Amino acid sequence: MPRFGRSNFTDITAPTAEGFRPDRRSLLSLGAGAFLAAGLRPAQAQDYPARPIQMLVPFAGGSASDVITRILLNRMSASVGQAFVVDNRPGAGGNIGTAAAAHAAPDGYTLLMSTSGPLAANKSLYKELPYDPLKDFAPIGLFATLPNVIVINSRLPPKSLPELIDYAKAHPRELNYGTVGVGSSQHLAAAYFEQLTGTELTHVPYRNIAAYTPDFIAGQVPLGFQLLPNVIGLIKSGDARPLAVASDKRLTALPDVPTAAEAGFKDYESAAWLALLAPAGTGKAVIDKLFATMVEAANDPKVRALFVEQGAEPLVMDSQALKGFMTAETTKWAGIIKRIGIEPM
């Protein structure tokens, strides 16, 4: 397993009121009793956040999850009046950045944006995780999902999902597909696709999407099971042809692209979901305030429009629902990973 270093990409999402008018009435009402039960004095909770908040993102800057997170954080900054410092720590399928958040102080000033890989699938992909997704975090809330989109280099013949399957079967192991690593949503989506369709593809993992893009354009790795923000530019330029969306409904950003079910594969669904979490032990008052601010941001029409433009579907879950969802997703992907025969690393 290669070792990954910390990314040099660090940015600040600064608070700005331009274009945003926070509706404070939408924030949850928190009484003094709740603050005291959380171990905070009312003045402390009322003043939170009193300084910038570090947001650990366990993927490279410019990746799909990073792009969507920054849209949300820009709006949240406008509400709380503090900057969110985005600290990208990619590597090991998201485990490096996620582990760093798990071991941070539970004071509300180090948070995590993570996804279905580190929070669910990696439990079955790695023999040992340096964190426990269900025990080491206090969930704040889920704010979006990103279905995988099957794309192919436009110079290749397939123009539909059935045609892709026929082409792959006629050229076993000759079609290379790129991902941002073993166990990523792209990798699992592709492996699941192979298992359902009886095709044989070749996996080419990359450290980040920027390294994959030139090889896709050149035709060396002409297939992708990508999140739309990773390939939206390639689709607009004509370099990539989208064949299907791995979800139960079409993407608003790609209204003419059918779902896998519409193309004849009703059981094929694969999506990343994006959630905010804090280290376990973070006070309930802080979690509640962050969730209310997240909801306010996610419901802003401008934020929703930017999400949709990037291929994300806005979807909000509170901390309780998110914890149950993480449990269900862990079970779901454990079954899929076992069926498709991926051995834990």
C-alpha positions in Angstrom: 0.0 0.0 0.0 1.7 3.3 -1.1 2.2 5.9 1.6 0.6 9.3 1.0 1.8 12.6 2.3 -0.3 15.6 3.4 -1.4 17.8 0.6 0.0 21.3 0.4 -3.4 22.6 -0.8 -4.9 24.6 2.1 -7.4 27.4 1.5 -9.6 29.7 3.5 -13.3 30.0 2.8 -13.8 33.5 4.2 -17.1 34.9 5.5 -18.8 37.2 3.0 -22.2 38.7 3.1 -22.3 39.3 -0.7 -25.3 37.5 -2.2 -26.4 35.9 1.0 -29.0 37.1 3.5 -29.0 34.6 6.4 -32.4 34.0 7.9 -31.5 33.7 11.6 -35.0 32.4 12.4 -34.1 29.2 10.7 -31.4 28.5 13.3 -32.3 26.0 16.0 -33.4 27.5 19.3 -31.0 26.3 22.0 -31.7 26.9 25.7 -29.3 27.3 28.6 -30.2 23.8 29.8 -28.9 22.3 26.5 -25.7 24.2 26.8 -25.1 23.1 30.3 -25.9 19.5 29.5 -23.3 19.7 26.7 -20.7 20.8 29.2 -20.6 24.4 28.0 -21.5 27.7 29.7 -24.3 29.6 27.9 -21.9 32.4 27.1 -19.4 30.0 25.5 -22.0 28.3 23.2 -23.5 31.7 22.4 -20.2 33.0 21.3 -19.3 29.9 19.2 -17.5 30.1 16.9 -15.2 32.7 18.2 -12.4 31.9 15.8 -11.9 30.2 12.4 -12.9 26.6 12.1 -10.6 24.0 10.5 -12.5 21.7 8.0 -10.6 18.6 7.2 -11.4 17.2 3.7 -9.8 13.8 3.2 -9.5 14.3 -0.6 -7.5 16.5 -2.9 -8.4 20.1 -3.6 -10.5 20.4 -6.7 -12.0 16.9 -6.3 -15.8 16.5 -6.5 -16.4 16.4 -2.8 -14.0 19.3 -2.2 -15.9 21.5 -4.7 -19.3 20.8 -3.2 -18.0 21.3 0.3 -16.5 24.7 -0.5 -19.9 25.9 -1.9 -21.6 24.9 1.4 -18.8 26.4 3.6 -18.9 29.7 1.8 -22.5 30.1 2.8 -22.0 28.8 6.3 -19.2 31.4 6.8 -21.6 34.1 5.9 -23.9 32.9 8.7 -21.4 32.4 11.5 -19.1 35.3 10.7 -16.0 33.1 10.8 -13.8 31.6 8.2 -13.6 27.9 7.5 -10.0 26.8 6.9 -10.2 24.0 4.3 -7.4 21.5 5.0 -7.1 18.9 2.3 -5.5 15.7 3.5 -5.9 13.0 0.8 -4.5 9.5 0.8 -5.4 5.9 1.6 -8.9 6.1 0.3 -9.7 9.1 2.6 -8.5 7.3 5.7 -5.6 9.8 6.5 -7.8 12.9 6.7 -10.6 11.1 8.4 -8.3 9.7 11.1 -6.8 13.1 11.7 -10.3 14.4 12.5 -11.2 11.5 14.7 -8.2 12.3 16.9 -8.7 16.1 17.0 -9.9 17.9 20.1 -13.7 17.9 20.5 -14.0 21.6 20.8 -16.0 22.5 17.7 -12.9 24.0 16.0 -11.8 20.9 14.0 -14.5 19.4 11.8 -14.6 16.8 9.1 -16.3 16.6 5.7 -16.2 13.0 4.6 -18.0 10.6 2.3 -19.4 7.1 1.8 -15.9 5.6 1.4 -14.2 6.5 4.6 -17.4 6.4 6.6 -18.9 3.2 5.3 -17.2 1.2 2.5 -13.6 1.3 4.0 -14.7 -0.8 6.9 -14.8 -3.7 4.5 -11.9 -2.6 2.3 -9.2 -2.3 4.9 -8.2 -4.9 7.5 -7.5 -2.2 10.0 -8.8 1.4 10.1 -7.1 4.0 12.3 -10.6 5.2 13.4 -14.1 3.8 14.0 -16.6 5.6 11.8 -19.5 5.0 14.3 -17.7 5.5 17.6 -15.1 8.2 16.9 -17.4 10.9 15.5 -20.4 13.0 16.4 -22.4 13.2 13.2 -23.6 16.8 12.4 -25.6 16.1 9.2 -25.6 14.9 5.6 -26.0 17.7 3.0 -25.7 16.2 -0.5 -25.3 13.1 -2.7 -23.3 12.7 -5.8 -24.3 9.8 -8.1 -21.7 8.2 -10.3 -21.9 9.0 -14.0 -20.6 6.5 -16.6 -18.6 8.4 -19.2 -16.5 7.2 -22.2 -14.0 9.0 -24.4 -16.0 10.4 -27.3 -13.8 8.9 -29.9 -14.9 5.4 -28.9 -17.9 3.8 -30.6 -20.4 3.2 -27.7 -23.2 5.7 -27.5 -25.4 3.9 -24.9 -24.9 1.7 -21.9 -25.9 -1.5 -23.8 -23.4 -0.6 -26.5 -20.7 -0.1 -23.9 -21.4 -3.5 -22.4 -21.2 -5.2 -25.8 -18.0 -3.3 -26.6 -16.5 -4.3 -23.3 -17.4 -8.0 -23.8 -15.8 -7.9 -27.2 -12.7 -6.4 -25.8 -12.2 -8.1 -22.4 -9.7 -6.2 -20.1 -8.8 -3.8 -22.8 -11.0 -0.9 -21.5 -9.1 1.0 -18.8 -11.1 3.0 -16.3 -9.6 5.6 -14.0 -10.4 6.3 -10.3 -9.0 8.3 -7.5 -8.0 5.1 -5.7 -8.8 1.7 -4.5 -12.1 1.7 -2.6 -13.2 5.1 -4.0 -16.8 5.4 -5.1 -15.5 5.3 -8.7 -13.8 2.0 -8.1 -16.7 0.4 -6.3 -19.1 1.6 -9.0 -17.0 0.0 -11.7 -16.4 -3.2 -9.8 -20.2 -3.5 -9.1 -20.8 -2.8 -12.8 -18.5 -5.6 -13.9 -20.2 -8.0 -11.5 -23.7 -7.1 -12.7 -22.9 -7.1 -16.5 -20.3 -9.9 -16.7 -17.7 -7.5 -18.2 -14.0 -7.4 -17.5 -12.4 -4.0 -17.2 -8.9 -2.8 -16.1 -8.6 -0.5 -13.1 -6.1 2.3 -13.2 -6.0 4.2 -9.9 -4.7 7.8 -9.7 -3.8 9.9 -6.7 -6.2 12.7 -7.8 -8.5 13.6 -10.6 -6.1 16.1 -12.1 -3.7 13.2 -13.0 -6.5 11.2 -14.6 -7.9 13.8 -16.9 -5.1 14.0 -19.4 -5.0 10.3 -19.8 -8.8 10.2 -20.4 -8.5 12.9 -23.1 -5.6 11.0 -24.7 -7.6 7.8 -24.8 -5.2 5.8 -22.6 -7.9 5.5 -19.9 -11.0 6.1 -21.8 -13.7 5.0 -19.3 -14.9 6.5 -16.1 -17.5 5.9 -13.4 -17.0 9.4 -12.2 -18.7 12.0 -10.0 -20.0 14.7 -12.3 -17.8 17.6 -10.9 -14.8 15.5 -12.0 -15.9 15.3 -15.6 -18.3 18.1 -16.2 -15.6 20.0 -18.1 -14.8 17.0 -20.3 -18.5 16.6 -21.1 -18.9 20.3 -22.0 -15.8 20.2 -24.2 -17.0 17.1 -26.0 -14.1 15.0 -24.9 -16.4 12.7 -22.8 -19.7 11.2 -23.7 -22.0 10.5 -20.7 -23.9 7.1 -21.1 -25.8 6.7 -17.9 -26.3 7.9 -14.3 -26.1 5.4 -11.5 -29.1 6.6 -9.6 -32.9 6.2 -9.4 -33.5 9.5 -11.2 -31.9 11.6 -13.8 -29.5 14.4 -12.8 -30.9 17.9 -13.2 -27.5 18.9 -14.6 -27.7 16.1 -17.3 -31.4 15.9 -18.1 -30.8 14.0 -21.4 -28.7 11.3 -19.9 -30.7 8.2 -18.9 -30.4 6.4 -15.6 -28.9 2.9 -15.5 -32.4 1.6 -14.8 -33.8 3.3 -17.9 -31.0 1.6 -19.9 -32.1 -1.8 -18.6 -30.1 -2.2 -15.4 -32.5 -1.4 -12.6 -30.3 -2.8 -9.7 -27.3 -0.6 -10.6 -27.1 2.4 -8.2 -23.9 4.0 -6.9 -23.4 7.4 -5.3 -21.2 9.2 -2.9 -22.8 11.1 -0.1 -21.3 14.1 1.7 -21.6 14.7 5.4 -20.2 16.9 8.2 -19.0 15.4 11.4 -17.1 16.4 14.6 -14.9 14.4 16.9 -16.7 12.3 19.4 -17.4 14.2 22.6 -18.1 17.5 20.9 -20.9 19.2 22.8 -24.5 18.9 21.7 -25.0 22.6 21.6 -22.2 23.0 19.1 -23.5 20.1 17.0 -27.0 21.6 17.0 -25.7 25.0 16.0 -23.6 23.6 13.2 -26.5 21.5 11.9 -28.8 24.5 11.9 -26.2 26.6 10.0 -25.7 23.7 7.5 -29.4 23.4 6.9 -29.7 27.2 6.4 -26.8 27.0 3.8 -28.1 23.9 2.0 -31.5 25.4 1.6 -30.3 28.7 0.2 -31.5 28.8 -3.5 -28.1 29.9 -4.7 -26.4 27.1 -3.0 -28.9 24.6 -4.3 -28.4 25.9 -7.8 -24.6 25.6 -7.5 -25.0 22.0 -6.2 -27.3 21.0 -9.1 -24.9 22.7 -11.6 -22.1 20.5 -10.3 -24.2 17.3 -10.4 -24.9 17.1 -6.7 -28.4 16.4 -5.4 -29.2 18.4 -2.2 -30.3 16.0 0.6 -30.3 16.9 4.3 -30.2 14.4 7.2 -29.8 15.3 10.9 -27.3 13.7 13.2 -29.6 10.9 14.3 -30.7 10.0 10.8 -27.1 10.2 9.5 -25.8 7.8 12.2 -28.5 5.2 11.2 -27.7 5.9 7.5 -24.0 5.3 8.0 -24.8 2.0 9.7 -27.0 0.9 6.9 -24.5 1.9 4.2 -21.7 0.0 6.0 -23.8 -3.1 5.8 -24.8 -2.5 2.2 -21.3 -2.0 0.9 -20.0 -4.9 3.0 -22.3 -7.2 1.1 -21.4 -5.7 -2.3 -17.7 -5.8 -1.6 -18.0 -9.5 -0.6 -20.0 -10.4 -3.7 -17.6 -8.7 -6.1 -14.6 -10.3 -4.4 -12.5 -7.4 -3.3 -10.1 -8.5 -0.7 -9.4 -6.2 2.3 -6.0 -4.4 2.1 
